[in-house]
Amino acid sequence: MLDFDPSALDRLVHGLTGRLPESVEPMLGGASTRRYLRVRTGAEPASIVAMFVPDAAPEEITSGARAERWPFLEVRDLLDLRGVRVPRVLAEACEAGLIAIEDLGDDTLAAFLDRAPARRAEVYELAVRDLAKAQRALAELPAGSTIATRAFDEKLLRWELDHFREWGLDARGKALDPEARAAFDAIADRLARRIAAWPRGFVHRDYQSRNLMVLEPAGALDIVWIDFQDALLGPRVYDLVALLNDSYQTIDRAFVEARLDDFAAAAGLDRAGREALGHEFDVVTVQRKLKDAGRFVFIDRVKHNPGFLRFVEPTLAKVRAALGRLADEPDMRELARLVAAA
């Protein structure tokens, strides 16, 4: 069901092609409020994707200033300028909440793996090397960039851990008793403070299999980034965690380690740097995947979309595995005990 004036879409398409749409088909979306429509034009280009944004505010909770321009457009232009493959914008009608972007087809990384599972290592190696290259290219941001005003600071990281407690525990009838709640809060404080103190760089924020498109020009693979409007500053491993501990994929530890090796090589890390990368990866996995588990329940209870509930347990399993690897740290041992019943 469309929640905007269809005549606005007609005007957008007519302004681009000189013709009215031949057909408009809703496309599958995720948990966001954005809507995507595949429009057959009967002209050139033959099809486009119309993105409707009912409110240009960031989809996720952020820490920083609100952008004057649509974050999608600002971040897209910056990524494109710095050599990251992103969708081309074909037309804008921001006053109507609409933009037209190039139609990249239906092959997300997730869909590509469904039809070409034997190419998993190839496409993931490309994705982690693409990320390392982008991090170098985005090490310095232009003056006035909205991204530079938003960060995974202590407050935001802490809020995400509370989001897990509220929805991953309390809302599921697994609330902690007062003593355990106090212990959880103290550990959450320290964990948020620890991650917030690490050096920050560009973070896509949701760099995972549903937000990367795979193209095969002349048989070679190419990665196109989408869903980057909530980009901000944060730890170097954050997007690696989103990709390699993706809630929507089952990836064994040997595969993760091999891709971390690929990233380390692309980033020019020495042996000590690679070891530090792996440790940071596990720490951020705990924070990020706890948030994800809570978010999936929130999407069900508040947005009335139960489609993500099946990912709660696999996501918590990733948390438990990371906590096991961090068991030499007292806080991580205690946190493992506290979330064991989640």
Secondary structure, DSSP 8 states (H G I E B T S, - for coil): ---S-HHHHHHHHHHHHSS--SEEEE----SSS-EEEEEE-SSSSSEEEEEE-S--S-SS--SS---SS-HHHHHHHHHHHTT-----EEEEEGGGTEEEEE---S-BHHHHHHH-GGGHHHHHHHHHHHHHHHHHHTSS--TT-SGGG-B--HHHHHHHHHHIIIIIIGGGT----HHHHHHHHHHHHHHHHHHHTS--EEE-S--STTSEEEE-GGG--EEEE---TT-EEE-TTHHHHHHHT-TTS---HHHHHHHHHHHHHHHT--HHHHHHHHHHHHHHHHHHHHHHHHHHHHHHHTT--GGGGGGHHHHHHHHHHHHHHTTTSHHHHHHHHHHTT-
